[in-house]
Every structure is written in structure tokens, then in C-alpha cells.
Amino acid sequence: MASSNKVLIIEDEKNIRKFIKINLERNGFTVVEAGTGEEGIDITRTESIDVVVLDIMLPGIDGFEVCKILREEFPEIGIIMLTAKSQDIDKIMGLEYGTDDYMIKPFNPMELVLRIKSIIRRMEINTLDESNIIAYPPFKIDTYSRRFYRGKEEIELTPTEYSIIKLFMKNPGKAFNRDEILNLVWGYDFVGDSKIVDVNIRRLRSKIEEDPSNPYYIETIWGVGYRWRE
């Protein structure tokens, strides 16, 4: 991945865009701006974007719809949602959207920088890890190409989902609590709602389990967390 990673800010408030842009550029990022969701989608289709910082409340199509479109077309891109305190985190991180992270306004700009760096580090590790294929039939991970398969069918995963499933499959039978998953996957001292772990697990189950409401592969260990069935 290039040394100067490119971040797209999709935010209709010009002052907030400027505030975010200044802080990201100070930390070595290349920054592109969009004032609407439609404009942001067009930019993503024409430029190589690593991470999108996406406001929910936008004129025209909202951030949720933008996120769905970006996820369908660019499954490996990193997406951080910006939200107001009053909005439901379960909805923000919902199954149909596929965000990697979220931040509640107002936020510390350095925390946003750390979260962007965390997503990029996750993407780089996933791309550069050339260890052997990890296989637990019917699933396998090709860690060189960063692809996940069920049988011969490839299942598209977000960077966060991929990091979680790789963590589980490299440690079958090991129970991880939410804090361990946050530290190992997000890679920083997460300040926010630990529901971010649960929602990513639900998204994974919806993609790999035959009956997501009665999961077989990703087990819930009550009072602890989760583990991959050995």
C-alpha cells in the first residue's frame, strides 16, 4: 500500500470537512472531499481510496445508502461512520451497512487519525501476510490474496470481518472476550460501545452460518465472548 494513504471525507458541512482534512493532512494522509453521497460514490469509482469517513446525515442519499453501495462495489475499502449521539449504534453498525468503525460527534481529531491508521494497518497486514492457507472445511482463508471461501465460493468480507475470522480460524477452540477482540482487531484502546464487536460477529454469522440465529461455527460463550468451533 502506498506510503500516503488516501482518505475520502463525505460530509456536507464544509467547516467539519475542513477541520478533518487539516488534521489528516498533518498526519500524512492524502485527502479528497465530497459534499454529497452521490459525489463521494463518483470519486470512489474514479480514484483509489483506502478509507472513507462518512457522515450519516447527507443531502440526497444518506450515509447508510452510500455505505451499502460502497460495500457492494468496494468490499475491501475501510469505512468509518460519523454519527450524532442520539443515533442508535446498533442501526449505525447494522448488518445491512457494513461499517468498520464509527465515531460520535463531536470527536477528538487525533482519535479519528488513530482509527483510520488502525483500519489501514489491518488492511496492510491482511495483504502482506504470506503464511499458508488456513483451512477448516468447508472454509478456508488465502492470507496472501486476502480471500475467504466456503468451498469454491468466495465470500466477500470487510477488512474488519476478515481480521476477526482470521483471528478465530488461527485459534480454533480459543474463547476471546470482547476486550481481547477489540485489542487484537482494532489495535487501539477503543473508546466507545463494545457492541461494535457483537454487530461484526452478527454480520459474519449472516454470511457464513446456515442458520445465523443458531450459529454452529462462531460459538457464543456466555459470560465470556466468542470462539471458533474446533
C-alpha positions as CSV (number, residue, x, y, z in Angstrom):
1,M,0.0,0.0,0.0
2,A,1.2,3.5,-0.8
3,S,3.0,5.5,1.9
4,S,0.5,8.3,1.6
5,N,-2.9,6.6,2.0
6,K,-5.9,8.4,0.5
7,V,-8.9,9.2,2.7
8,L,-12.2,10.4,1.3
9,I,-14.3,12.7,3.5
10,I,-18.1,12.6,2.7
11,E,-19.6,15.4,4.8
12,D,-22.0,18.2,3.8
13,E,-20.8,20.7,6.4
14,K,-17.8,22.5,4.9
15,N,-16.3,23.6,8.2
16,I,-16.3,20.0,9.5
17,R,-14.7,18.8,6.3
18,K,-12.0,21.4,6.5
19,F,-11.4,20.5,10.2
20,I,-11.0,16.8,9.4
21,K,-8.9,17.5,6.3
22,I,-6.4,19.7,8.1
23,N,-5.8,17.1,10.8
24,L,-5.5,14.2,8.4
25,E,-3.1,16.0,6.1
26,R,-0.9,16.9,9.1
27,N,-0.6,13.2,9.7
28,G,0.5,12.4,6.2
29,F,-2.8,11.4,4.6
30,T,-3.9,12.4,1.1
31,V,-7.4,13.8,1.5
32,V,-10.3,14.0,-1.0
33,E,-13.6,15.8,-0.2
34,A,-17.2,15.3,-1.2
35,G,-20.2,17.3,0.0
36,T,-22.8,14.7,-1.0
37,G,-23.1,11.0,-1.1
38,E,-23.5,10.9,-4.9
39,E,-20.3,12.9,-5.3
40,G,-18.5,10.6,-2.8
41,I,-19.6,7.5,-4.8
42,D,-18.4,9.0,-8.1
43,I,-15.0,9.9,-6.5
44,T,-14.6,6.3,-5.2
45,R,-15.3,4.9,-8.6
46,T,-12.6,7.0,-10.2
47,E,-9.9,7.3,-7.6
48,S,-8.0,4.7,-5.4
49,I,-9.5,5.3,-1.9
50,D,-8.2,3.5,1.1
51,V,-10.7,4.8,3.8
52,V,-13.9,6.7,3.7
53,V,-15.0,9.0,6.5
54,L,-18.8,9.1,6.0
55,D,-21.4,11.3,7.7
56,I,-24.8,9.7,8.1
57,M,-26.9,12.9,7.6
58,L,-26.3,14.0,4.0
59,P,-28.4,15.8,1.4
60,G,-29.7,13.4,-1.2
61,I,-28.9,9.8,-0.4
62,D,-27.9,9.4,3.2
63,G,-24.8,7.8,4.7
64,F,-26.5,4.4,5.2
65,E,-27.3,4.1,1.5
66,V,-23.8,5.4,0.5
67,C,-22.3,2.7,2.7
68,K,-24.4,0.0,1.2
69,I,-23.3,1.0,-2.3
70,L,-19.6,1.3,-1.4
71,R,-19.7,-2.1,0.3
72,E,-21.2,-3.8,-2.7
73,E,-18.7,-2.2,-5.1
74,F,-15.6,-2.0,-2.9
75,P,-15.7,-4.6,-0.2
76,E,-12.1,-4.1,0.9
77,I,-12.4,-0.3,1.5
78,G,-12.4,0.9,5.1
79,I,-15.5,2.9,6.2
80,I,-15.9,5.0,9.4
81,M,-19.3,6.4,10.1
82,L,-19.8,9.8,11.8
83,T,-22.9,10.0,13.9
84,A,-24.8,12.2,16.4
85,K,-25.1,11.0,20.0
86,S,-28.9,10.4,19.5
87,Q,-28.5,7.8,16.8
88,D,-28.7,4.1,17.6
89,I,-25.3,2.4,17.4
90,D,-27.0,-0.9,16.5
91,K,-28.5,0.8,13.5
92,I,-25.3,2.5,12.5
93,M,-23.3,-0.8,12.7
94,G,-26.3,-2.8,11.3
95,L,-26.0,-5.9,9.2
96,E,-27.0,-4.1,6.0
97,Y,-24.4,-1.4,6.1
98,G,-21.0,-3.0,6.9
99,T,-19.1,-0.1,8.5
100,D,-15.7,-0.9,10.1
101,D,-16.0,1.7,12.8
102,Y,-17.9,4.7,14.0
103,M,-17.3,8.0,15.8
104,I,-19.8,10.2,17.7
105,K,-19.7,13.9,17.1
106,P,-18.0,15.9,18.5
107,F,-14.9,13.9,18.5
108,N,-11.1,14.3,19.1
109,P,-9.4,14.6,15.7
110,M,-6.4,12.6,16.9
111,E,-8.8,9.7,17.8
112,L,-10.1,9.7,14.2
113,V,-6.5,9.6,13.0
114,L,-5.8,6.6,15.2
115,R,-8.9,4.8,14.0
116,I,-8.0,5.4,10.3
117,K,-4.5,4.2,10.9
118,S,-5.9,1.1,12.6
119,I,-8.0,0.2,9.6
120,I,-5.1,0.8,7.2
121,R,-2.8,-1.3,9.4
122,R,-5.4,-4.1,9.3
123,M,-5.6,-3.9,5.5
124,E,-1.8,-3.9,5.2
125,I,-1.4,-6.9,7.5
126,N,-4.1,-8.8,5.7
127,T,-2.5,-8.1,2.3
128,L,1.1,-8.8,3.3
129,D,0.6,-11.9,5.4
130,E,2.0,-14.7,3.2
131,S,1.5,-17.6,5.6
132,N,-0.1,-20.8,4.4
133,I,-3.7,-21.2,3.7
134,I,-5.8,-21.6,6.8
135,A,-8.5,-24.3,6.2
136,Y,-11.3,-25.6,8.4
137,P,-13.7,-27.2,5.9
138,P,-15.8,-26.0,4.4
139,F,-14.0,-22.7,5.0
140,K,-10.5,-21.6,4.0
141,I,-8.6,-18.3,4.1
142,D,-6.0,-17.4,1.5
143,T,-3.9,-15.0,3.5
144,Y,-1.8,-14.0,0.5
145,S,-4.7,-12.8,-1.6
146,R,-6.9,-11.9,1.4
147,R,-9.8,-14.1,0.2
148,F,-12.2,-16.2,2.2
149,Y,-14.0,-19.1,0.7
150,R,-16.8,-21.5,1.6
151,G,-16.0,-24.5,-0.6
152,K,-15.3,-22.9,-4.0
153,E,-17.5,-19.9,-3.4
154,E,-15.7,-16.7,-2.3
155,I,-17.4,-14.8,0.5
156,E,-16.8,-11.0,0.4
157,L,-15.7,-9.7,3.8
158,T,-15.0,-6.2,5.1
159,P,-11.4,-5.6,6.4
160,T,-12.8,-5.9,10.0
161,E,-14.7,-9.0,9.3
162,Y,-11.7,-10.6,7.6
163,S,-9.5,-9.8,10.6
164,I,-12.0,-11.3,13.0
165,I,-12.5,-14.5,11.0
166,K,-8.7,-14.9,10.6
167,L,-8.2,-14.4,14.3
168,F,-10.8,-17.1,15.0
169,M,-9.5,-19.6,12.4
170,K,-5.9,-19.3,13.6
171,N,-7.0,-20.0,17.1
172,P,-9.8,-22.7,16.9
173,G,-11.4,-23.5,20.2
174,K,-10.0,-20.5,22.0
175,A,-12.5,-18.2,23.6
176,F,-12.0,-14.5,23.2
177,N,-13.7,-11.9,25.2
178,R,-14.8,-8.6,23.6
179,D,-11.9,-6.6,25.0
180,E,-9.4,-9.1,23.5
181,I,-11.1,-8.9,20.1
182,L,-11.1,-5.1,20.3
183,N,-7.4,-5.0,21.1
184,L,-6.4,-7.7,18.6
185,V,-8.5,-6.5,15.7
186,W,-9.0,-2.8,16.2
187,G,-5.5,-2.4,17.6
188,Y,-6.0,0.5,19.9
189,D,-7.6,1.3,23.2
190,F,-11.1,1.5,21.9
191,V,-13.3,4.3,23.4
192,G,-16.9,3.5,22.6
193,D,-19.5,0.9,22.7
194,S,-18.3,-2.7,22.7
195,K,-21.4,-3.6,20.6
196,I,-19.1,-2.9,17.7
197,V,-17.8,-6.5,18.3
198,D,-21.2,-8.1,18.6
199,V,-22.5,-6.4,15.4
200,N,-19.5,-7.5,13.4
201,I,-20.0,-11.1,14.7
202,R,-23.7,-10.9,13.7
203,R,-22.6,-9.8,10.2
204,L,-20.1,-12.6,9.9
205,R,-22.7,-15.1,11.0
206,S,-25.2,-13.8,8.4
207,K,-22.5,-14.6,5.8
208,I,-21.2,-18.0,6.9
209,E,-23.8,-19.7,9.0
210,E,-26.6,-21.8,7.5
211,D,-28.8,-20.6,10.4
212,P,-27.4,-17.3,11.9
213,S,-29.8,-17.4,14.8
214,N,-28.4,-20.8,15.8
215,P,-24.7,-20.5,14.8
216,Y,-22.5,-23.5,14.5
217,Y,-19.1,-22.2,13.6
218,I,-18.8,-19.0,15.6
219,E,-20.0,-20.0,19.1
220,T,-21.1,-17.7,21.8
221,I,-19.5,-18.4,25.2
222,W,-21.9,-16.9,27.7
223,G,-20.3,-14.5,30.1
224,V,-17.0,-14.6,28.1
225,G,-17.3,-13.9,24.4
226,Y,-16.9,-15.9,21.2
227,R,-14.8,-18.8,19.8
228,W,-14.4,-20.7,16.5
229,R,-15.7,-24.3,16.9
230,E,-12.7,-26.6,16.9
